[in-house]
Amino acid sequence: MGSGEKIIKIAVLASGRGSNFEVLVKYFSQHQSIRVGLLICNKGGAGVIELAKKYDIPSLLITDWTSEGGKEILHALEARKIDYLILAGFLKKIPVRLIENFPRRIINLHPALLPKFGGKGMYGDNVHMAVIKAGEKESGITIHFVDEHYDTGDIIFQARCPVDDSDTVESLAGKIHSLEHHHFPAVIESVILSQNPG
């Protein structure tokens, strides 16, 4: 790429082990115009923080996700020239201040087919347990823009997988992780490039 072309920097927000964070870092490490520039985590000791060190990605531990805390987060993002926020297993509600400053530039990954099995408390194994308990024959992932409510933003992409009678929470989680790792980076890339042509 030419020296005058802008690198688009994404911050990944994660709360857990960080498998999707790692997939994103690897995917974009050789990309011409998109890079993971920052990890934001809300839990000290989360495995994702060690992954950020491994890949030499700067990280921020932020525990205040109130409206007031959003102001500090915004300053940190501006200082690092972050263009997009990517939620990958992130368990805090995003302050309205951030949503207003990153319109259609905050993207979340949800481990079910929204609008089913969304909302407060619907994350990780809680989702898979609810899907199995409801007798669903399929589940999947939803990638969507973030608005001021849990899991209600415009849907960008969905991928599906069968739920078999023999599935457990663990086996269904494995299917969902496979979908996430396969689709999430490419969908993010597609959104960013479509919003930043040329």
VEXDREN-2710 file (C-alpha; in Angstrom, 1 decimal):
% VEXDREN-2710
k/r/px/py/pz
1/MET/0.0/0.0/0.0
2/GLY/1.1/3.6/-0.6
3/SER/2.6/5.5/2.3
4/GLY/-0.3/8.0/2.3
5/GLU/-2.9/5.3/2.8
6/LYS/-4.5/5.2/6.2
7/ILE/-4.3/2.1/8.5
8/ILE/-7.7/1.5/10.1
9/LYS/-7.2/0.6/13.7
10/ILE/-9.6/-1.6/15.6
11/ALA/-9.9/-2.1/19.3
12/VAL/-11.1/-5.5/20.4
13/LEU/-13.2/-5.6/23.6
14/ALA/-13.1/-9.0/25.4
15/SER/-13.8/-10.4/28.9
16/GLY/-12.6/-14.0/28.8
17/ARG/-10.0/-16.4/27.3
18/GLY/-9.7/-14.5/24.1
19/SER/-9.9/-17.1/21.3
20/ASN/-11.7/-14.7/19.0
21/PHE/-9.3/-11.9/19.9
22/GLU/-6.4/-14.2/18.8
23/VAL/-8.2/-15.1/15.5
24/LEU/-8.7/-11.4/14.7
25/VAL/-5.1/-10.5/15.6
26/LYS/-3.8/-13.3/13.3
27/TYR/-6.2/-12.5/10.5
28/PHE/-5.4/-8.7/10.4
29/SER/-1.7/-9.0/11.1
30/GLN/-0.9/-9.2/7.4
31/HIS/-3.8/-7.0/6.2
32/GLN/-3.0/-4.1/3.9
33/SER/-5.2/-1.5/5.7
34/ILE/-6.7/-2.9/8.9
35/ARG/-4.9/-3.7/12.2
36/VAL/-5.8/-4.7/15.7
37/GLY/-4.4/-1.7/17.7
38/LEU/-5.7/-2.3/21.2
39/LEU/-7.3/-4.7/23.6
40/ILE/-9.8/-3.4/26.1
41/CYS/-10.7/-5.8/28.9
42/ASN/-13.0/-5.3/31.9
43/LYS/-11.6/-8.3/34.0
44/GLY/-8.2/-8.4/35.6
45/GLY/-6.6/-11.8/35.2
46/ALA/-8.6/-12.6/32.0
47/GLY/-6.7/-14.9/29.7
48/VAL/-7.1/-12.5/26.8
49/ILE/-4.7/-10.1/28.6
50/GLU/-1.9/-12.6/28.3
51/LEU/-2.7/-13.2/24.7
52/ALA/-2.4/-9.4/24.0
53/LYS/1.1/-9.6/25.6
54/LYS/2.0/-12.5/23.4
55/TYR/1.1/-10.7/20.3
56/ASP/2.5/-7.3/21.5
57/ILE/-0.9/-5.6/21.4
58/PRO/-1.3/-2.8/23.9
59/SER/-4.1/-3.5/26.4
60/LEU/-6.3/-1.4/28.7
61/LEU/-8.0/-2.8/31.8
62/ILE/-11.2/-0.7/32.3
63/THR/-13.6/-1.5/35.1
64/ASP/-15.8/1.6/35.0
65/TRP/-18.4/1.2/32.2
66/THR/-20.8/3.8/33.5
67/SER/-21.7/6.9/31.5
68/GLU/-18.9/8.8/33.3
69/GLY/-16.5/6.0/32.6
70/GLY/-17.4/6.2/29.0
71/LYS/-15.8/9.7/28.8
72/GLU/-12.4/8.3/30.0
73/ILE/-12.7/5.3/27.6
74/LEU/-13.4/7.7/24.7
75/HIS/-10.3/9.8/25.5
76/ALA/-8.2/6.6/25.5
77/LEU/-9.6/5.6/22.1
78/GLU/-9.0/9.0/20.6
79/ALA/-5.5/9.1/21.9
80/ARG/-4.8/5.8/20.1
81/LYS/-6.7/6.8/17.0
82/ILE/-9.0/3.8/17.1
83/ASP/-11.6/3.7/14.3
84/TYR/-13.7/0.6/15.2
85/LEU/-14.7/-1.3/18.3
86/ILE/-15.1/-5.0/18.0
87/LEU/-16.9/-6.9/20.8
88/ALA/-15.6/-10.5/21.1
89/GLY/-17.0/-12.1/24.2
90/PHE/-17.4/-8.8/26.0
91/LEU/-19.9/-8.7/28.9
92/LYS/-20.4/-5.1/29.6
93/LYS/-23.0/-2.7/28.2
94/ILE/-21.5/-0.1/25.9
95/PRO/-22.0/3.5/27.2
96/VAL/-24.2/5.6/25.0
97/ARG/-21.4/8.2/24.7
98/LEU/-19.3/5.6/22.8
99/ILE/-22.2/4.6/20.6
100/GLU/-22.7/8.2/19.6
101/ASN/-19.0/8.7/18.8
102/PHE/-18.7/5.4/16.9
103/PRO/-21.9/5.3/14.8
104/ARG/-22.2/1.9/13.0
105/ARG/-18.6/1.4/14.0
106/ILE/-19.2/-0.9/17.0
107/ILE/-19.7/-4.5/16.0
108/ASN/-20.7/-7.4/18.4
109/LEU/-20.5/-11.1/18.0
110/HIS/-23.4/-13.0/19.6
111/PRO/-23.5/-16.8/20.0
112/ALA/-27.1/-17.4/18.9
113/LEU/-29.5/-16.5/16.1
114/LEU/-30.9/-13.1/17.2
115/PRO/-33.5/-12.0/18.0
116/LYS/-33.8/-15.3/19.8
117/PHE/-31.7/-15.8/22.9
118/GLY/-30.5/-12.3/23.3
119/GLY/-30.6/-9.7/26.0
120/LYS/-29.1/-9.3/29.5
121/GLY/-27.5/-12.4/30.8
122/MET/-27.5/-14.1/27.5
123/TYR/-23.9/-14.9/26.9
124/GLY/-21.6/-17.9/26.7
125/ASP/-22.9/-21.1/28.1
126/ASN/-26.1/-19.4/29.3
127/VAL/-27.1/-19.0/25.6
128/HIS/-26.3/-22.6/24.7
129/MET/-28.1/-24.0/27.7
130/ALA/-31.2/-21.9/26.8
131/VAL/-31.1/-23.1/23.2
132/ILE/-30.9/-26.8/24.2
133/LYS/-33.6/-26.4/26.8
134/ALA/-35.9/-24.8/24.3
135/GLY/-35.6/-27.7/22.0
136/GLU/-34.2/-25.7/19.1
137/LYS/-33.1/-27.6/16.0
138/GLU/-30.6/-25.0/15.0
139/SER/-28.4/-22.3/16.5
140/GLY/-25.6/-20.2/15.2
141/ILE/-24.0/-16.8/15.4
142/THR/-25.1/-13.3/14.8
143/ILE/-22.8/-10.4/14.0
144/HIS/-24.5/-7.0/14.5
145/PHE/-24.0/-3.3/15.0
146/VAL/-24.3/-2.2/18.6
147/ASP/-27.0/0.2/19.8
148/GLU/-28.0/1.3/23.3
149/HIS/-29.7/-2.0/24.1
150/TYR/-28.4/-5.5/24.5
151/ASP/-28.4/-7.4/21.2
152/THR/-30.9/-5.3/19.3
153/GLY/-28.7/-3.5/16.8
154/ASP/-29.0/-4.0/13.0
155/ILE/-27.9/-7.5/12.0
156/ILE/-25.0/-7.7/9.6
157/PHE/-24.6/-11.5/9.2
158/GLN/-25.8/-14.8/10.5
159/ALA/-24.5/-18.4/10.2
160/ARG/-26.3/-21.5/11.3
161/CYS/-25.5/-24.9/12.6
162/PRO/-27.8/-27.9/13.6
163/VAL/-28.6/-28.6/17.2
164/ASP/-28.6/-32.4/17.5
165/ASP/-30.5/-34.4/20.2
166/SER/-27.2/-35.5/21.5
167/ASP/-25.7/-32.0/21.9
168/THR/-24.5/-30.8/25.2
169/VAL/-23.7/-27.3/26.2
170/GLU/-20.0/-28.1/25.5
171/SER/-20.6/-29.7/22.1
172/LEU/-22.8/-26.9/21.0
173/ALA/-20.3/-24.3/22.2
174/GLY/-17.7/-26.1/20.0
175/LYS/-19.9/-25.8/16.9
176/ILE/-20.5/-22.1/17.7
177/HIS/-16.8/-21.4/18.2
178/SER/-16.1/-22.9/14.8
179/LEU/-18.6/-20.6/13.1
180/GLU/-17.2/-17.6/15.0
181/HIS/-13.6/-18.3/14.1
182/HIS/-14.5/-19.0/10.5
183/HIS/-16.7/-16.0/9.8
184/PHE/-16.0/-13.2/12.3
185/PRO/-12.8/-11.8/10.8
186/ALA/-14.0/-11.8/7.2
187/VAL/-17.3/-10.1/8.1
188/ILE/-15.5/-7.4/10.0
189/GLU/-13.2/-6.8/7.1
190/SER/-16.1/-6.6/4.7
191/VAL/-18.0/-4.0/6.8
192/ILE/-14.9/-1.9/7.3
193/LEU/-13.9/-1.9/3.6
194/SER/-17.5/-1.2/2.5
195/GLN/-17.5/1.9/4.8
196/ASN/-14.0/3.0/3.7
197/PRO/-13.9/2.4/0.0
198/GLY/-10.6/3.0/-1.8
END
